[in-house]
Structure formats: C-alpha cells, structure tokens
Amino acid sequence: MSVGQHKRERLKAALVACRGNAGEARRRLMKELETDDLLFREIAAPFMHGIVSHAIDNYAKSLGLPTSFSPSRPTSAEAEAPPAQELDPDILDQVIGQMGKNQPQAPSSQSAGGKDSNHDPQKQANTMRALADLYKKKRVSEGY
C-alpha cells in the first residue's frame, strides 16, 4: 500500500457511509483517529513542521528566549551601514501620493537623452531606503 493510500481509502469510505455529508464524515473520521494510528499520521504529517515550530516558539517565548519570529541580529554589513535618514511625514505623504501616477514631464525639463536632468540616483536610493526602513519599523511596531 502506497503512502497516503490508507488515508484516501478512509476518507472515501467515510464520505460514502455518510452519503457525501462532509460534516458527518468529519465527525466519523475524528472518532477513527483515536484508534487508527496510521490514519492519524497520514493526516497530520503535512502539518507536523508547523505544529512543532509553534510549540517550540510558544515555549521559548514563555522562557524569554528568542523565537523564530524574533528580529534577527544585524549582519556585519548592516551594522557598518550608516543609519537611514528619517523622512518628514509631510514629504513621505507627498512621495506616497505621487507613486504610481506616471505623470508625463514637460519636454523642457528633459535633456537630449530623454532623461530628467534633475534626476539624482543617489537621492532616489536614499529616499527608497528611508521608505523601506519606515515601513519595516511600522510592521515591527504593529507586531508583524
């Protein structure tokens, strides 16, 4: 018998015996799980990693130890990086308001190469880093 075959047979038998009533078949299988170890293992196997991880994290949290959801320690490259600049909330609102609008620029502000002559890639990179840091801080403070 292949792996999972016993589970498929028991699921089919429960549904046939209950004339397709899923709720009744569920109750019937719950009773069978008390005595059928193979059925229990085949049904629970896909969820065991999550169940064990949850149990370990809850116990570690109760002891005050770090869990898999704890913020990780910064790597040496992150520790050496200069701190991100904080954005003024009004500027942040303006930037977010303009994102995704694709407004065409006036031809006078563009150089012969078709790119904006006022474009500063470093300033854009710094702004995006600051936005990402702000978003990360918000998610951490909200518990995500």
DSSP file with accessible surface (Angstrom, degrees, kcal/mol):
  #  RESIDUE AA STRUCTURE BP1 BP2  ACC     N-H-->O    O-->H-N    N-H-->O    O-->H-N    TCO  KAPPA ALPHA  PHI   PSI    X-CA   Y-CA   Z-CA
    1    1 A M              0   0  162      0, 0.0     3,-0.1     0, 0.0     2,-0.0   0.000 360.0 360.0 360.0 131.3    0.0    0.0    0.0
    2    2 A S    >>  -     0   0   68      1,-0.1     3,-2.0     2,-0.1     4,-0.6  -0.316 360.0 -81.1 -76.9 162.3    1.5    3.4   -1.0
    3    3 A V  T 34 S+     0   0  138      1,-0.3    -1,-0.1     2,-0.1     0, 0.0  -0.414 119.4  15.1 -63.1 128.9    1.9    6.3    1.3
    4    4 A G  T 3> S+     0   0    8     -2,-0.2     4,-2.3    -3,-0.1    -1,-0.3   0.269  94.6 107.5  90.7 -12.4   -1.4    8.1    1.7
    5    5 A Q  H <> S+     0   0   63     -3,-2.0     4,-2.6     2,-0.2     5,-0.2   0.912  77.9  51.8 -65.2 -41.9   -3.4    5.3    0.2
    6    6 A H  H  X S+     0   0   30     -4,-0.6     4,-2.5     1,-0.2     5,-0.2   0.924 110.1  50.2 -60.3 -41.9   -4.9    4.3    3.6
    7    7 A K  H  > S+     0   0   57      1,-0.2     4,-2.7     2,-0.2     5,-0.2   0.937 110.3  49.1 -62.4 -46.9   -5.9    7.9    4.2
    8    8 A R  H  X S+     0   0  124     -4,-2.3     4,-2.5     1,-0.2    -1,-0.2   0.909 111.7  49.4 -60.4 -41.8   -7.6    8.1    0.8
    9    9 A E  H  X S+     0   0   86     -4,-2.6     4,-2.7     1,-0.2    -1,-0.2   0.914 112.7  46.5 -63.6 -43.7   -9.5    4.9    1.4
   10   10 A R  H  X S+     0   0   65     -4,-2.5     4,-2.3     2,-0.2    -2,-0.2   0.884 112.7  50.0 -68.2 -38.1  -10.7    6.0    4.9
   11   11 A L  H  X S+     0   0   67     -4,-2.7     4,-2.3    -5,-0.2    -2,-0.2   0.943 113.7  45.8 -63.3 -45.5  -11.8    9.4    3.5
   12   12 A K  H  X S+     0   0  151     -4,-2.5     4,-2.7    -5,-0.2     5,-0.2   0.934 112.7  50.2 -63.0 -44.7  -13.7    7.8    0.7
   13   13 A A  H  X S+     0   0   36     -4,-2.7     4,-2.8     1,-0.2    -1,-0.2   0.899 110.7  49.9 -62.4 -39.7  -15.3    5.2    3.0
   14   14 A A  H  X S+     0   0    0     -4,-2.3     4,-1.7     2,-0.2    -1,-0.2   0.922 112.4  46.4 -66.0 -42.7  -16.4    8.0    5.4
   15   15 A L  H  <>S+     0   0   76     -4,-2.3     5,-3.4     2,-0.2     6,-0.3   0.900 114.3  47.6 -67.5 -38.8  -17.9   10.1    2.6
   16   16 A V  H ><5S+     0   0  104     -4,-2.7     3,-1.6     3,-0.2    -2,-0.2   0.940 112.2  49.6 -65.8 -45.5  -19.7    7.0    1.1
   17   17 A A  H 3<5S+     0   0   44     -4,-2.8    -1,-0.2     1,-0.3    -2,-0.2   0.829 115.0  44.2 -63.7 -30.3  -21.0    5.9    4.5
   18   18 A C  T ><5S-     0   0    4     -4,-1.7     3,-1.7    -5,-0.2    -1,-0.3   0.223 113.1-118.5 -99.0  12.8  -22.3    9.5    5.2
   19   19 A R  T < 5S-     0   0  221     -3,-1.6    -3,-0.2     1,-0.3    -2,-0.1   0.864  74.6 -50.1  53.0  40.7  -23.8    9.8    1.7
   20   20 A G  T 3 <S+     0   0   53     -5,-3.4     2,-1.0     1,-0.2    -1,-0.3   0.474  95.2 143.9  82.9   2.0  -21.5   12.8    0.9
   21   21 A N    <>  -     0   0   77     -3,-1.7     4,-2.5    -6,-0.3    -1,-0.2  -0.633  33.0-165.5 -78.4 105.6  -22.3   14.8    4.1
   22   22 A A  H  > S+     0   0   52     -2,-1.0     4,-2.5     1,-0.2    -1,-0.2   0.882  83.4  52.7 -63.6 -39.2  -18.9   16.3    4.8
   23   23 A G  H  > S+     0   0   17      2,-0.2     4,-2.0     1,-0.2    -1,-0.2   0.931 112.5  43.9 -63.3 -44.1  -19.7   17.4    8.4
   24   24 A E  H  > S+     0   0   83      2,-0.2     4,-2.3     1,-0.2    -2,-0.2   0.905 112.9  52.1 -67.8 -39.5  -20.8   13.9    9.3
   25   25 A A  H  X S+     0   0    6     -4,-2.5     4,-2.6     1,-0.2    -2,-0.2   0.896 107.8  53.4 -63.7 -38.2  -17.8   12.3    7.6
   26   26 A R  H  X S+     0   0  160     -4,-2.5     4,-2.2     2,-0.2    -2,-0.2   0.935 109.5  47.0 -61.5 -46.7  -15.5   14.7    9.5
   27   27 A R  H  X S+     0   0  157     -4,-2.0     4,-1.7     1,-0.2    -1,-0.2   0.914 111.6  51.7 -62.4 -39.9  -17.1   13.6   12.8
   28   28 A R  H  X S+     0   0  109     -4,-2.3     4,-1.8     1,-0.2    -2,-0.2   0.930 110.7  47.3 -62.6 -45.4  -16.8    9.9   11.8
   29   29 A L  H  X S+     0   0   18     -4,-2.6     4,-2.1     1,-0.2    -1,-0.2   0.860 105.8  59.0 -66.8 -34.7  -13.0   10.3   10.9
   30   30 A M  H  X S+     0   0  114     -4,-2.2     4,-0.6     1,-0.2    -1,-0.2   0.905 107.3  47.4 -60.8 -37.9  -12.3   12.2   14.2
   31   31 A K  H >< S+     0   0  152     -4,-1.7     3,-0.8     1,-0.2     4,-0.4   0.896 110.3  52.1 -68.1 -39.6  -13.6    9.1   16.1
   32   32 A E  H >X S+     0   0   31     -4,-1.8     4,-2.4     1,-0.2     3,-1.4   0.838  98.1  66.4 -65.4 -32.6  -11.5    6.8   13.9
   33   33 A L  H 3< S+     0   0   29     -4,-2.1    -1,-0.2     1,-0.3    -2,-0.2   0.790  90.2  65.5 -60.8 -26.4   -8.3    8.9   14.6
   34   34 A E  T << S+     0   0  159     -3,-0.8    -1,-0.3    -4,-0.6    -2,-0.2   0.803 118.8  21.1 -66.7 -26.5   -8.5    7.8   18.2
   35   35 A T  T <4 S+     0   0  121     -3,-1.4     2,-0.9    -4,-0.4    -2,-0.2   0.606 110.1  74.6-117.3 -16.4   -7.8    4.2   17.3
   36   36 A D     X  +     0   0   36     -4,-2.4     4,-2.1     1,-0.2    -1,-0.1  -0.798  50.4 177.7-106.9  94.9   -6.1    4.3   13.8
   37   37 A D  H  > S+     0   0  110     -2,-0.9     4,-2.7     1,-0.2     5,-0.2   0.863  80.4  54.2 -65.3 -37.0   -2.5    5.5   14.3
   38   38 A L  H  > S+     0   0   65      2,-0.2     4,-2.6     1,-0.2     5,-0.2   0.935 109.1  47.8 -64.6 -43.6   -1.7    5.2   10.6
   39   39 A L  H  > S+     0   0    0      2,-0.2     4,-2.3     1,-0.2     5,-0.3   0.933 111.8  51.0 -61.5 -43.7   -4.6    7.4    9.6
   40   40 A F  H  X S+     0   0   99     -4,-2.1     4,-2.7     1,-0.2     5,-0.2   0.940 111.9  46.4 -59.8 -47.4   -3.6    9.9   12.2
   41   41 A R  H  X S+     0   0  148     -4,-2.7     4,-2.1     1,-0.2    -1,-0.2   0.909 112.7  49.7 -63.4 -42.1    0.0   10.0   11.0
   42   42 A E  H  < S+     0   0   27     -4,-2.6    -1,-0.2    -5,-0.2    -2,-0.2   0.869 115.7  42.5 -68.1 -34.1   -1.0   10.3    7.3
   43   43 A I  H  < S+     0   0   52     -4,-2.3     4,-0.2    -5,-0.2    -2,-0.2   0.909 120.8  40.4 -76.4 -40.6   -3.5   13.2    8.0
   44   44 A A  H >X S+     0   0   14     -4,-2.7     3,-1.8    -5,-0.3     4,-0.8   0.730  91.2  88.4 -83.1 -20.0   -1.2   15.1   10.4
   45   45 A A  G >< S+     0   0   63     -4,-2.1     3,-1.1     1,-0.3     4,-0.5   0.862  84.6  52.6 -51.8 -45.6    2.1   14.6    8.6
   46   46 A P  G 34 S+     0   0   90      0, 0.0    -1,-0.3     0, 0.0     4,-0.2   0.760 115.3  42.9 -65.4 -18.3    1.9   17.7    6.3
   47   47 A F  G <> S+     0   0  132     -3,-1.8     4,-2.3    -4,-0.2    -2,-0.2   0.467  85.6  94.1-105.1  -3.5    1.2   19.9    9.4
   48   48 A M  H <X S+     0   0   76     -3,-1.1     4,-2.9    -4,-0.8     5,-0.3   0.883  81.7  54.4 -61.1 -41.1    3.8   18.5   11.8
   49   49 A H  H  > S+     0   0  156     -4,-0.5     4,-2.6     1,-0.2    -1,-0.2   0.943 112.7  43.8 -59.3 -47.1    6.5   21.0   11.0
   50   50 A G  H  > S+     0   0   45     -4,-0.2     4,-2.4     2,-0.2    -1,-0.2   0.892 113.8  50.7 -65.2 -38.9    4.2   23.9   11.7
   51   51 A I  H  X S+     0   0   92     -4,-2.3     4,-2.4     2,-0.2    -2,-0.2   0.941 113.5  44.4 -65.1 -46.0    2.8   22.3   14.9
   52   52 A V  H  X S+     0   0   84     -4,-2.9     4,-2.7     2,-0.2     5,-0.2   0.929 113.4  50.9 -65.6 -43.6    6.3   21.6   16.2
   53   53 A S  H  X S+     0   0   42     -4,-2.6     4,-2.7    -5,-0.3     5,-0.2   0.926 111.1  48.8 -59.7 -43.2    7.6   25.1   15.3
   54   54 A H  H  X S+     0   0  114     -4,-2.4     4,-2.5     2,-0.2     5,-0.2   0.927 111.8  48.5 -62.8 -44.5    4.6   26.7   17.0
   55   55 A A  H  X S+     0   0   58     -4,-2.4     4,-2.2     1,-0.2     5,-0.2   0.932 113.6  46.6 -63.1 -44.8    5.1   24.6   20.2
   56   56 A I  H  X S+     0   0  109     -4,-2.7     4,-3.0     1,-0.2     5,-0.2   0.933 113.1  48.9 -63.5 -46.7    8.8   25.4   20.3
   57   57 A D  H  X S+     0   0   16     -4,-2.7     4,-2.6    -5,-0.2    -1,-0.2   0.911 111.2  49.5 -62.1 -41.5    8.2   29.2   19.8
   58   58 A N  H  X S+     0   0   82     -4,-2.5     4,-2.0    -5,-0.2    -1,-0.2   0.925 114.5  44.5 -64.2 -42.3    5.5   29.3   22.4
   59   59 A Y  H  X S+     0   0  153     -4,-2.2     4,-1.3    -5,-0.2    -2,-0.2   0.935 114.0  49.1 -68.6 -43.3    7.7   27.6   25.0
   60   60 A A  H  <>S+     0   0   13     -4,-3.0     5,-2.8     1,-0.2     4,-0.5   0.910 110.5  51.9 -61.6 -40.8   10.8   29.7   24.1
   61   61 A K  H ><5S+     0   0  155     -4,-2.6     3,-1.2    -5,-0.2    -1,-0.2   0.905 105.7  54.2 -62.8 -39.9    8.7   32.9   24.4
   62   62 A S  H 3<5S+     0   0   88     -4,-2.0    -1,-0.2     1,-0.3    -2,-0.2   0.798 110.6  47.2 -66.2 -25.4    7.4   31.8   27.8
   63   63 A L  T 3<5S-     0   0   97     -4,-1.3    -1,-0.3    -3,-0.4    -2,-0.2   0.464 118.2-112.6 -91.6  -3.4   11.1   31.5   28.9
   64   64 A G  T < 5S+     0   0   67     -3,-1.2    -3,-0.2    -4,-0.5    -2,-0.1   0.674  71.4 138.7  80.7  17.2   12.0   34.8   27.4
   65   65 A L      < -     0   0   98     -5,-2.8    -1,-0.3    -6,-0.2    -2,-0.1  -0.582  62.0 -91.1 -90.6 157.6   14.2   33.2   24.7
   66   66 A P        -     0   0  100      0, 0.0     2,-0.2     0, 0.0    -1,-0.1  -0.375  43.4-156.6 -66.8 148.0   14.3   34.4   21.1
   67   67 A T    >   -     0   0   31     -7,-0.1     3,-1.5    -3,-0.1   -10,-0.1  -0.601  36.6 -93.8-114.5 178.5   11.8   32.7   18.7
   68   68 A S  T 3  S+     0   0   86      1,-0.3     4,-0.1    -2,-0.2   -15,-0.0   0.685 127.6  53.6 -68.7 -14.2   11.8   32.2   15.0
   69   69 A F  T 3  S+     0   0  167      2,-0.1    -1,-0.3   -12,-0.0     3,-0.1   0.450  84.1 110.8 -96.7  -3.1    9.7   35.4   14.8
   70   70 A S  S <  S-     0   0   44     -3,-1.5     2,-0.0     1,-0.1     0, 0.0  -0.438  84.6 -94.7 -69.1 146.6   12.2   37.5   16.8
   71   71 A P        -     0   0  115      0, 0.0    -1,-0.1     0, 0.0     2,-0.1  -0.367  46.8-120.3 -60.5 136.5   14.0   40.2   14.9
   72   72 A S        -     0   0  107      1,-0.1     3,-0.1    -3,-0.1    -4,-0.0  -0.391  27.0 -98.4 -77.7 158.8   17.3   38.8   13.7
   73   73 A R        -     0   0  224      1,-0.1    -1,-0.1    -2,-0.1     2,-0.0  -0.511  47.6-101.3 -72.7 144.2   20.7   40.3   14.7
   74   74 A P        -     0   0   86      0, 0.0    -1,-0.1     0, 0.0     2,-0.0  -0.350  34.8-119.6 -68.0 144.9   22.1   42.6   12.1
   75   75 A T     >  -     0   0   80      1,-0.1     4,-2.4    -3,-0.1     5,-0.2  -0.268  33.0 -98.8 -73.8 170.1   24.9   41.2    9.9
   76   76 A S  H  > S+     0   0   90      1,-0.2     4,-1.6     2,-0.2     5,-0.1   0.884 125.6  52.7 -61.9 -35.3   28.3   42.8    9.9
   77   77 A A  H  > S+     0   0   66      1,-0.2     4,-1.0     2,-0.2    -1,-0.2   0.905 111.1  46.6 -66.4 -39.7   27.4   44.7    6.7
   78   78 A E  H  4 S+     0   0  112      1,-0.2     3,-0.2     2,-0.2    -2,-0.2   0.867 109.8  53.8 -68.9 -36.3   24.2   46.0    8.2
   79   79 A A  H  < S+     0   0   73     -4,-2.4    -1,-0.2     1,-0.2    -2,-0.2   0.846 111.2  45.7 -67.2 -32.2   26.0   47.0   11.4
   80   80 A E  H  < S+     0   0  161     -4,-1.6    -1,-0.2    -5,-0.2    -2,-0.2   0.656  90.4 103.8 -84.7 -17.1   28.5   49.1    9.5
   81   81 A A  S  < S-     0   0   55     -4,-1.0     3,-0.1    -3,-0.2    -3,-0.0  -0.372  81.5-107.6 -67.6 142.3   26.0   50.8    7.2
   82   82 A P        -     0   0  114      0, 0.0    -1,-0.1     0, 0.0     3,-0.1  -0.380  45.0 -93.1 -66.6 149.1   25.2   54.4    8.1
   83   83 A P        -     0   0  123      0, 0.0     2,-0.1     0, 0.0    -3,-0.0  -0.333  45.9-105.2 -63.7 144.8   21.7   54.9    9.7
   84   84 A A        -     0   0   37      1,-0.1     2,-0.2    45,-0.1    43,-0.1  -0.390  36.2-107.2 -69.4 148.2   19.0   55.7    7.3
   85   85 A Q        -     0   0  136     41,-0.2     2,-0.3    -2,-0.1    -1,-0.1  -0.504  30.7-121.3 -75.2 144.5   17.7   59.3    7.2
   86   86 A E        -     0   0  127     -2,-0.2     2,-0.4    47,-0.0    45,-0.1  -0.670  24.5-136.5 -84.9 139.3   14.3   60.0    8.7
   87   87 A L        -     0   0   42     -2,-0.3    -1,-0.0    43,-0.2    40,-0.0  -0.775  19.0-111.9 -96.2 143.7   11.8   61.5    6.3
   88   88 A D     >  -     0   0   81     -2,-0.4     4,-2.6     1,-0.1     3,-0.3  -0.502  28.5-126.6 -65.9 133.1    9.5   64.3    7.3
   89   89 A P  H  > S+     0   0   83      0, 0.0     4,-2.5     0, 0.0     5,-0.2   0.858 109.4  54.5 -55.6 -34.0    5.9   62.8    7.4
   90   90 A D  H  > S+     0   0  102      2,-0.2     4,-2.0     1,-0.2     5,-0.1   0.930 110.0  45.8 -66.1 -41.1    4.6   65.5    5.0
   91   91 A I  H  > S+     0   0   79     -3,-0.3     4,-2.8     2,-0.2     5,-0.2   0.918 111.6  52.7 -66.3 -41.6    7.3   64.6    2.4
   92   92 A L  H  X S+     0   0   20     -4,-2.6     4,-2.8     1,-0.2     5,-0.3   0.927 108.2  50.3 -59.9 -43.2    6.5   61.0    2.9
   93   93 A D  H  X S+     0   0  107     -4,-2.5     4,-2.3    -5,-0.2    -1,-0.2   0.904 111.4  49.0 -61.2 -40.3    2.8   61.6    2.3
   94   94 A Q  H  X S+     0   0  131     -4,-2.0     4,-1.6     2,-0.2    -2,-0.2   0.923 111.9  48.2 -65.5 -43.8    3.7   63.5   -0.9
   95   95 A V  H  X S+     0   0   43     -4,-2.8     4,-1.2     2,-0.2     3,-0.3   0.945 113.8  46.0 -62.9 -46.4    6.0   60.8   -2.2
   96   96 A I  H  < S+     0   0   94     -4,-2.8     3,-0.5     1,-0.2    -1,-0.2   0.903 110.3  54.8 -64.6 -37.5    3.4   58.1   -1.5
   97   97 A G  H  < S+     0   0   34     -4,-2.3    -1,-0.2    -5,-0.3    -2,-0.2   0.825 110.6  45.7 -64.3 -30.6    0.7   60.2   -3.1
   98   98 A Q  H >< S+     0   0   98     -4,-1.6     3,-1.6    -3,-0.3     4,-0.4   0.649  86.0 111.2 -87.4 -16.2    2.8   60.5   -6.3
   99   99 A M  T 3< S+     0   0  105     -4,-1.2    -3,-0.0    -3,-0.5    -4,-0.0  -0.373  86.3   8.9 -64.5 132.3    3.8   56.8   -6.5
  100  100 A G  T 3  S+     0   0   76     -2,-0.1    -1,-0.2     1,-0.1    -2,-0.1   0.503  94.6 108.2  82.3   5.4    2.2   55.1   -9.5
  101  101 A K    <   -     0   0  119     -3,-1.6    -2,-0.1     2,-0.1    -1,-0.1   0.729  61.3-155.8 -88.2 -20.4    0.7   58.1  -11.1
  102  102 A N        -     0   0  155     -4,-0.4    -3,-0.1     1,-0.2    -4,-0.0   0.920  16.2-170.3  47.3  55.5    3.1   58.2  -14.1
  103  103 A Q        -     0   0  119     -5,-0.2    -1,-0.2     1,-0.1     2,-0.1  -0.628  22.7-119.7 -77.1 129.5    2.7   61.9  -14.8
  104  104 A P        -     0   0  127      0, 0.0     2,-0.3     0, 0.0    -1,-0.1  -0.444  27.5-130.0 -68.5 142.4    4.4   62.9  -18.1
  105  105 A Q        -     0   0   94     -2,-0.1     5,-0.1     1,-0.1     0, 0.0  -0.653  25.3 -98.6 -93.1 153.0    7.1   65.5  -17.6
  106  106 A A    >   -     0   0   55     -2,-0.3     3,-1.5     1,-0.1     4,-0.3  -0.396  30.2-123.2 -66.3 142.3    7.3   68.7  -19.6
  107  107 A P  G >  S+     0   0  114      0, 0.0     3,-1.4     0, 0.0    -1,-0.1   0.809 107.4  65.7 -59.9 -26.7    9.7   68.5  -22.5
  108  108 A S  G 3  S+     0   0  115      1,-0.3    -2,-0.0     0, 0.0    -3,-0.0   0.770  97.1  54.3 -69.2 -22.9   11.7   71.5  -21.2
  109  109 A S  G <  S+     0   0   36     -3,-1.5     8,-1.4     2,-0.1     9,-0.4   0.438  95.6  84.8 -89.9   0.1   12.8   69.6  -18.1
  110  110 A Q  B <  S-A  116   0A  81     -3,-1.4     6,-0.2    -4,-0.3     2,-0.1  -0.827  71.6-135.2-105.6 144.4   14.2   66.7  -20.1
  111  111 A S    >   -     0   0   59      4,-2.4     3,-1.9    -2,-0.4    -2,-0.1  -0.265  39.1 -89.9 -83.6 179.6   17.7   66.6  -21.6
  112  112 A A  T 3  S+     0   0  116      1,-0.3    -1,-0.1     2,-0.1    -2,-0.0   0.802 124.5  63.0 -63.2 -26.7   18.5   65.4  -25.1
  113  113 A G  T 3  S-     0   0   70      2,-0.2    -1,-0.3     1,-0.1     3,-0.1   0.517 115.3-112.9 -77.3  -4.3   19.0   61.8  -23.8
  114  114 A G  S <  S+     0   0   45     -3,-1.9     2,-0.3     1,-0.3    -2,-0.1   0.464  80.9 115.0  87.5   0.5   15.3   61.7  -22.8
  115  115 A K  S    S-     0   0  167      1,-0.1    -4,-2.4     4,-0.0    -1,-0.3  -0.751  78.4 -95.3-104.0 154.0   16.1   61.5  -19.0
  116  116 A D  B >   -A  110   0A  47     -2,-0.3     3,-1.3    -6,-0.2    -6,-0.2  -0.464  26.7-147.2 -64.9 126.0   15.2   64.2  -16.4
  117  117 A S  T 3  S+     0   0   79     -8,-1.4    -1,-0.2     1,-0.3    -7,-0.1   0.702  97.5  55.1 -71.0 -17.4   18.3   66.4  -16.0
  118  118 A N  T 3  S+     0   0  130     -9,-0.4     2,-0.3     2,-0.0    -1,-0.3   0.417  78.7 122.9 -92.7   0.2   17.4   66.9  -12.3
  119  119 A H    <   -     0   0   99     -3,-1.3    -4,-0.0     1,-0.0     0, 0.0  -0.469  40.2-171.7 -69.7 126.6   17.3   63.2  -11.6
  120  120 A D     >  -     0   0   83     -2,-0.3     4,-2.3     1,-0.1     5,-0.2  -0.926   8.8-165.3-120.6 103.8   19.8   62.2   -8.8
  121  121 A P  H  > S+     0   0   85      0, 0.0     4,-2.5     0, 0.0     5,-0.2   0.862  89.5  53.2 -59.0 -35.9   20.0   58.4   -8.5
  122  122 A Q  H  > S+     0   0  107      2,-0.2     4,-2.6     1,-0.2     5,-0.2   0.922 109.1  48.5 -66.8 -40.5   21.7   58.6   -5.1
  123  123 A K  H  > S+     0   0  139      2,-0.2     4,-2.4     1,-0.2    -1,-0.2   0.919 112.1  49.6 -64.9 -39.9   18.9   60.8   -3.7
  124  124 A Q  H  X S+     0   0  105     -4,-2.3     4,-2.6     1,-0.2    -2,-0.2   0.924 110.9  49.5 -64.4 -42.8   16.3   58.4   -5.0
  125  125 A A  H  X S+     0   0   31     -4,-2.5     4,-2.4     1,-0.2    -2,-0.2   0.917 111.3  49.0 -62.8 -43.1   18.2   55.4   -3.5
  126  126 A N  H  X S+     0   0   52     -4,-2.6     4,-2.4     2,-0.2    -1,-0.2   0.902 111.4  50.0 -63.2 -40.4   18.3   57.2   -0.1
  127  127 A T  H  X S+     0   0   36     -4,-2.4     4,-2.5     2,-0.2    -2,-0.2   0.932 110.9  48.4 -64.3 -43.8   14.6   58.0   -0.3
  128  128 A M  H  X S+     0   0   90     -4,-2.6     4,-2.5     1,-0.2    -2,-0.2   0.892 111.3  50.5 -65.9 -37.9   13.7   54.4   -1.1
  129  129 A R  H  X S+     0   0  134     -4,-2.4     4,-2.7     2,-0.2    -1,-0.2   0.918 110.6  49.5 -63.2 -43.5   15.9   53.1    1.8
  130  130 A A  H  X S+     0   0    7     -4,-2.4     4,-2.4     2,-0.2    -2,-0.2   0.912 111.5  49.2 -62.8 -39.9   14.2   55.6    4.2
  131  131 A L  H  X S+     0   0   23     -4,-2.5     4,-2.6     2,-0.2    -2,-0.2   0.927 111.9  48.5 -63.2 -44.2   10.8   54.5    3.0
  132  132 A A  H  X S+     0   0   57     -4,-2.5     4,-2.6     1,-0.2    -2,-0.2   0.916 112.1  48.6 -63.8 -41.9   11.7   50.8    3.4
  133  133 A D  H  X S+     0   0   63     -4,-2.7     4,-2.6     2,-0.2    -1,-0.2   0.913 111.8  49.3 -64.3 -41.4   13.1   51.4    6.9
  134  134 A L  H  X S+     0   0   64     -4,-2.4     4,-2.3     2,-0.2    -2,-0.2   0.930 112.1  48.1 -63.6 -43.4   10.0   53.4    7.9
  135  135 A Y  H  X S+     0   0  138     -4,-2.6     4,-2.5     2,-0.2    -2,-0.2   0.922 111.8  50.2 -62.5 -42.1    7.7   50.6    6.6
  136  136 A K  H  X S+     0   0  133     -4,-2.6     4,-2.5     1,-0.2     5,-0.2   0.928 110.5  49.2 -63.6 -44.4    9.8   48.0    8.4
  137  137 A K  H  X S+     0   0  112     -4,-2.6     4,-2.6     1,-0.2    -1,-0.2   0.909 110.8  51.0 -61.8 -40.3    9.6   49.9   11.7
  138  138 A K  H  X S+     0   0  120     -4,-2.3     4,-1.6     2,-0.2    -2,-0.2   0.935 111.2  47.2 -63.0 -44.0    5.8   50.3   11.2
  139  139 A R  H  <>S+     0   0  100     -4,-2.5     5,-2.6     2,-0.2     4,-0.5   0.900 113.1  48.9 -65.7 -39.0    5.4   46.5   10.7
  140  140 A V  H ><5S+     0   0   88     -4,-2.5     3,-1.1     1,-0.2    -1,-0.2   0.934 111.1  49.7 -66.5 -41.9    7.6   45.7   13.7
  141  141 A S  H 3<5S+     0   0   97     -4,-2.6    -1,-0.2     1,-0.3    -2,-0.2   0.816 110.0  51.5 -68.4 -26.3    5.7   48.1   15.9
  142  142 A E  T 3<5S-     0   0  105     -4,-1.6    -1,-0.3    -5,-0.2    -2,-0.2   0.516 119.4-111.5 -86.3  -6.7    2.4   46.5   14.7
  143  143 A G  T < 5       0   0   67     -3,-1.1    -3,-0.2    -4,-0.5    -2,-0.1   0.698 360.0 360.0  90.0  18.8    3.7   43.0   15.6
  144  144 A Y      <       0   0  180     -5,-2.6    -1,-0.2    -6,-0.2    -2,-0.0  -0.509 360.0 360.0 -85.1 360.0    4.0   41.6   12.1
